Amino acid sequence: MEWFDAFEELMTSIDRYVDEHGAPPHEVAVSPQLYAWLSDIRRESSALSGEEAGDLAVIPTSHGPVRLVIDEALTAFEIVPS
């Protein structure tokens, strides 16, 4: 799986959670590697747009902001909304 696919999978897992529970997850657990990648991408995107990166532990989604947490027990591409 490529990193770009991981970002898409993160959003898909949030959408699936909303479909099943009727509300967005309180948080989404990801591996340290995926968290670092998502943070890097958001920093780069903010720098390119001239905006401040903001809280990197919160990811904006179409369902509102969702907190990302690191779970050291997860493999590189596991995503666990709760």
N, C-alpha and C positions, 0 to 999 in steps of 0.2 A: 504494500500500500504506500502510495506517495503521500507526502505531507499535505498537499492540497486536498486530497481525498479525505484526510483525517479531519480537516476543518469542515468539509461538507458533512462528514459522518457525525461530527459534534452537533451541528445544526439539525440534522435528521433525527438524532437521538432525543433532542429537546422537543422537536415537533411530535415525535412518537409519544413522548411522555405526556405532552399536552393532550393529544388525542385520547390517551388511555385514562388520564386523571382529571381532565377538564381545567387544569391550571398548570403553569410552568413549574419546573422543579425549583426547590429552594436553593439547590446547589448541584453542581456536576463535578464528580471526582474524575481526575485524569492523572496520567503518569507524570512524573517529574519532567521527562523528556517532552511530552506533548505540551505541558504547561509552559515550559521554557520556549518552545517553538511559537506557541500562540502569543506569548508576551513579546517575542522578537518581532513577529509580523505586525503586531499592533503598534509597537514603537516605530518601526520603519514607515508604516502607513501614516502615522501621525506626523512624523518628520517630513514626509513628502507633501502632506497637505498643509503644513505649517501650524497644525493644532497641537495642543498639549495631549499627551497620551492618557492622562487620567488614571483611574484605578485599574491596574492590569489584572486584578483578581476578579473583576466584574466584566462579563462579556455582554455587549448589547445584542439582543435577539429581536425578532418580530413579536415576541411575547413579553418583552420588557427585559430589563437587565437580569442576568443570572450569574451567581457567584461561582467561580472555579475554585476547587480545592485540590491539593496534591494528595494523592494516595500512593505511597511508595510501594505498595503491594501489587499495583496494577502493571500490566505489561505496557509497552510503548504506545499501543493504539487502543487500549481499553478505555471506554467512556461509560461512566455510571451515574446517571441522573437520579436524584432522590429529593 
